[in-house]
């Protein structure tokens, strides 16, 4: 799930995973889940040894809430879609990027099919997901601090390339893709679906692709250049040349405009 589900992980990515198993009789559910939880812990521990740290939010298959039967996952997703409080929407931002990694892929196909049908019949969910997207992160371009510094001929001191750039971009694309009824996960694959469905113009799609590519390149370079083991996605403007700063400002503006587009599209879906 998460960036790994989207195939967009970098060297600083932690684990985001879950496990789905076939439906079984109720009297054996606890026994079978216990076996899979023990198995999942071995896999999670092995991934840690390979350099993939545990998720601080406990989004891993050794969490009993994310190691479920097929029906268990259907119920989990149903709660997120039908009762979208803030915590549920945060989970959606990670869980709804899932893809099959190993095992019986038809189980994951079944999850996607029913999830998309639920969203299709509950348009309010997209409205709440959009509102949460705006709360979680907005590019700093139109902020007062940004405008004042611009008038003085100064750049922002730094930008969090994940929180202020990639996360809002990926979230906006996710909302539009779910509205299109697609199970695509990679952001560029999702963008292709959105454009094909006529949800955005080719010009906007091209600007989004360029912004995405630029952000990913910046983040990968930053990952290799950063000091220490703790992930730090803050990139200082003074460390970039004039052309890079120009591209970054333009890309952030594209994200801001895309968020506004998504918000305007779904803000009236409450009733």
N, C-alpha and C positions, 0 to 999 in steps of 0.2 A: 504494500500500500504506500501512499505518500509519493515522494519523489522516485522511489525505487519502482513503484507501480507504474509511474509515468516514464520510466527509463531515463530519468533526468538527475540521477544521483551524482554527487561529486565526491572528492576525497574526504570531505568533512561530514558526509551523510551518516546518520545513525540508522538503527533498525526500525522499520515499520512493517510488520507482517502479521498475518493471522492464519488460522487453519480451519478448514471446513471438512467435515466427514459425512458419510452417508447417514440418512435417517435410520435409526435402530429402535427396537422396542424400548418403551419407557423404563422397564425394570433393569435394563442394562446400560442406560445412558450414563449414570454416574461412573460406572466401572470403565466404560470406553473412553469417556472424557478424561478420566484420571490417567489412563494409559497414554493418551495423546498429549496431555500436559507434561508428563514426564519426558516423552519423546521431544516435545517442543523445547523444553529447557535444555536438553542436550544440544539441539541445533542452535539455539540462541547463544549458548555458551561457546559453541564452536565458532560461530560468527564473530564473537568478541575476540577470540584468539586470532582470527583472521584480520582483525583491525576494524571491525564494524561495531561501534559501541552500542550498548543497550539504549533504547529509547527512554528518555527521562519522563515522558508521559505514559509509559507502560503500554504503548501500542505494539504489542508483541504476542506471538502465538502462545507463550507460556502464561498469558493472562487468561483466566477462566472466561472472561467476558468476550474474548476474541478467539476462543478455541471451542467451536460450536458445531452442532449438526447442521445440515442444510436448513431444516425448519427453524433451528435456533437463530441462524443468520437472517432468515426471512423476517423473523420477529424483531430482531435487533434493528434491521433497516426500517421496518414498519414504524417502530417507535421514533426513529430519527425523523422520518418524513411526516408522520401524522402529529407529532408533538415536538416541534422544532424549537426547543429552548436554546439558550446560548451554548451550553455545553454540548448538546446534540449537534448543533451546527458546526462546532469546532471539530467534532468527530467526523462529520460529513466531509469536511475539507481534506481529511486524510483517507478515510475509508472509501470514498467514492472515486478513488484513483486505482482501485484494486485490479490486479490481473493474475492469471494462473501462472505459477512458477513451476510447480512439479505436482504430479499426481493426475487425478481425473479432471481434466479441464471442463468437462460437461457440467460439473457442479458449479463452477464459476459462471459458466454461460447461463445456467438456470438462475443464479443470483442476479445477474445483470438484467435478464429478461423481466423478472418480476419487479425489480427495483425501478426500472424505467417505466413500467406500467403504473406503478404506484405514483411516481412523480407526474406522469401524464394526467392522472386523475386527481391530483392534488397540487394545483398551480400555486396555491398559497406558499408551498414549500420553497419555490423558486424566489418568491418575493422575500421571504425571511432569509434565505441563503444570500440573496443580494445585499440586504441590509447588514447582515453579519460581515459580508465581504468588505463593506465600506468601513465598518468599525475596526476590523482587524488591521487594516493597513491602507494608507493613501500615499501616493508620491508627494514629496515635500515641495514640489514646484510652485503651487499657488499660495503657499502659506505666507503670512505677513513677514515672517523672518526672511523668507526667500526673496520677497519683493523689495524689502528694505535693503538687503545686501546687494541685490541686482542694481538698484538705483545708485548705490555707492560704488558700483563697479567691482563688487566682491562676490566670490562664489560661496556656496554653503561649505562649512568646514568638512563635512563628511556625509555620506549617504549609506544606509544599511541596504546593501544590494539585494538581500533576501527579503527583508520585511517591507522595504519601501519600493521595490521594483519587481522582483520575480514573483513574490507571493501574491500581490494584487493582480498581476498580469495573468498568472496561472489560474487564480480564483475566478476571474472574469471569464476566461475561456471555458472553465469547467461549467459555470452556470449556463452559458449559451449552448454547450454541447449536450448537457443533460436535457435542456429544453428541446433539442433536436432529436432526442431519443436515441442517442448513440452511446455505445460502450467503448469508444476509442479512449485511450488514456494518455498517450504522448501528446503534449500540448500542440505540436505542429500537425499531428494527425487530426486532432480535434479542430484545429483552425481550418484545415482542409474541408472537414465535414460542414463546419459553420458557413464557409464561403460557398460550398456546393449547394447548400440549402437556401442560399440567397439572404442569409441573415445579416451579412456585412458586405460592403463593396470590395472589389478586388484591390482598390487603393488602400483601404483601411487594413485589409488582410496583409498586404505587403508591408505596411508600416509596422504592424504587430510582429510579423516574422523578423523584420530587421531589429526591432527592439529586443525580442526574445534572444536572438542570436548574440546581440551585443552584451546583454546582461549575463548570459551563460558564459561567454568568453571572459568577461570581467571577473566573474566569480571563480572560475577555474584558475585563472592567473593569480587571483588573490589567495586562493587556497594554497597554492604552491609557494607563494611569497611570504605568507604570514608567519609570525614567530609564535612559538608555544604550541601546546596540544589542544587548547580550548578553541572551538570554532569561533571566529570573529568575522562577521560579514560587513563590517564598517570599512568603507573605502574612502580615503581622504581625497578631496578634489585637488589638493596641492600636489598629490603624487601622480596626477594625470596631466598630459599635455593639453594644449588649447583645443585641438581637434577632438580628443577624447571627451573633454568636458562638454563640448558642443554636441557631440553625439549623445552623451548621457542625458543632457537636458532635453533634447528632442525626444529621446526614447521614454523618459519619464512623463513628458507631456502626452505622448501617445497612450501610455497606460492610464493617465488621468482621464483622458477623453473616452477611452474604452470603458472605464468604470462608470462614467456618466451615461454612456450609451446603454449599458446593461441596466443601470438604475432606472433610467427613463422607460426602458422596455418593460420592466417587471414591476414597477412601483404601483401600477394600477390593478395588479392581480389579486388584491385582497378579497374582492367580492366578485 
